[in-house]
Amino acid sequence: MTLVLAAVMLLAGCSSESLQRTGYNTLQNIEQQRCGNDPGEQCAEPQSYDDYQRQRKQ
C-alpha cells in the first residue's frame, strides 16, 4: 500500500507534458530497438517530440 501511495505522489508531481514526452520517447526507443533487430529493414530517423507536436498541430 505504501508503494502505491508513493507512486501516486510521484506521478502527481509530474506534469502532463512531461508524461507525454516520456511516453513518446519510450515508444521511439522501442521502435528503434525493434528495427535494429531486423537487419533487412530500413529504419526511419527518430523524430523529436517537439517536431512531432509541431507537425501534429499543422
Steps between C-alpha positions, in 0.01 A plus 500: 500500500784737583661436163175585318463822697860598422446432129185713494677786675793476260272504196301791638822702500554438129332726250281365224752632246781314673306174502408537133861579406628200696242269344581623148874458552447151642301396194766647270771303682300177480447550127872565443593186692245291311619636167866445594430132563384447141806545274291506181280787611588862431453701819343844491680785671334560838296817524536722804197558721505873419501431124221248547288756687562770235405263220192384687374857550526585130 
